[in-house]
Amino acid sequence: MHQRPLTRRSFLRTATLCAAASAGAGAFAASAGAATPRRIVVGAHPWVYAARQPNYELTPLLPQIFADLKQAGVDGIELMHTALKPDDAVARIGELSRRHHLPVLGTSFGGAMWDRAQHGSILEYAELVITRLAQLGGRTFGASVGPLRPATPRPLKTPEQLDAQAECLKKIIAFASNHGVTVNLHNHTYEVENNLHDLSGTLERIPDVKLGPDLNWLIRGGVDPVAFLRRFGSQIVFLHLRDQGADGRWVESIGEGVTDFRAIGAALREINFAGDAMIELAHERDFQPTRPLGESIRLSREHVRATMGI
């Protein structure tokens, strides 16, 4: 059967209609001139599905992921950049998004931006991903600048390496802006350990860059997430949420660990956060799930709503 080609305009029109029809995506269809602030959109990132796949390949699992996330009650999905690499990615993901009424909010992306020799390939890949993301109506691009090796003990990036990653980021930010996509700095531990050495180096070179902190990686990097939110609140447009136990190991779903999500929710209200928050579960390599992943995401969504008020 011949299908009409997917265009950015047609997809956005569909996503908007879907948003108006459901409470979850209501934030996508705010009325012009409305006095009430935009509701925080709570979506999910599918890392936990890809973690045990060869080469973290997400594409074969996308039908299950979209179905699971819809049943879990989240507002949308943040993709991994690998899902946007296949030539048919826009058509395939767009069809899943429409079928499940689950908007594509954005994507994560990473590369060794500190290495100027890799800039050509990183920028080429980033431009491909951003172009396809924009065609799907996505609006956020979570960029990770890449760690140095070895991991233990991890060396500190030099001023020259920090200069290089800032140059690469600036080019990605400009390209994304021209496509209606906002870049945010997504952190792992390496950006925030050593008294925020890596992140501070980027902020010195791009003072107005937007931030998309992973609050659990902050904790693992020795940073208080509430203090971080208060310090950088004006630049934070995106969040990743995950939980861990008193022993430092990730738990099966948010709410089964010791992370103080009530305090985090209070801090978000204090800074008037109006961005997107993604549930991104992760499990240790030796962990054996006791329930389907979609059920853990549903339980996580319920806990986030009950404790954070979003």
C-alpha positions, 0 to 999 in steps of 0.5 A: 500500500502506498503511504504518504511521505512523512513531513515535519509539518504533518508529524507536528500536526499529528503530535499536537492533535494527540497532545490535545487528546491526552492528559500526558501530552497536554503540555505540548498544546499550551494555549497562546497567551495562557497565564499558567506555566507549562507543565513539566513533561515526564518522558522516558529514555530507553537505555535500560532496553539497549544496555544488554543488546549487542552494540546497544542496538535499539532499533529492533526493540523500538516496537516493544519500547513504544508500546511499553512506554505508552502503557507506563503512562509517560508523556513521550520518549527521548531516543538514543542517537543510534535509533536515528542512524538507519535510513528508514528511521524517520518513517519507522519511528514516526509510524510508531509515534503516531500509532502509540500517540507518544511524541518523540521529545529528543535524543541523547548523543555522545562523542569524543568532542575533546579530540579535534581529530574526530570533529569531522565524523562527530559533526557529520553524525550529529547533523544527520541525527539532528536533521532526522530528529527535527523531522520527527518533531523532536526538540531536545538534543542531550550532548555528552562530550566524551570521557578520557581513558583510562577510566581509573584513575581518570586524567583531567582534560587539558585546556586544549582539550576543553577548547576543542570540545567547546568548539565542537559543541558550538557548531552542534548548537548552531546547527541544532538551533537552525533546526528548532532543536535545543542542545543541553549538556548531559552529564555522566560522572566524568563531567562532574567529578573532581569538583566539576572540572569538565563541566566548569571547563565547558561553562567557562567557554560557553557560559550560556549553554543549556544543561540537562543533568542526570541527577543520579550521575551527579550523586555518583560523581559526589555532587548534591543534586539539589545544590546543583539544581539551585546553583544552575537552575536558570540554565537547566532545561532537561533532567534524567531521573534514576534511583539507587540504594544505600549500597550505591547500586541501581534499583529496579525502579524509581522509588525502591532506593534512597534518592530524596525525590521530594527534595528534588521536586521542591528544588525544581519548584524553587527554580521554576523548572519548566523543562522535560524530565526523563525517567532513565532506568539502569541496572548493574550488569549482574542484576536480574530483573524481577518484572518486565521493564515496562512495569518498572517504568510504570512504577517509576512514573507513579513514584515521580508523580507522588513525590515530585508532583510532576 
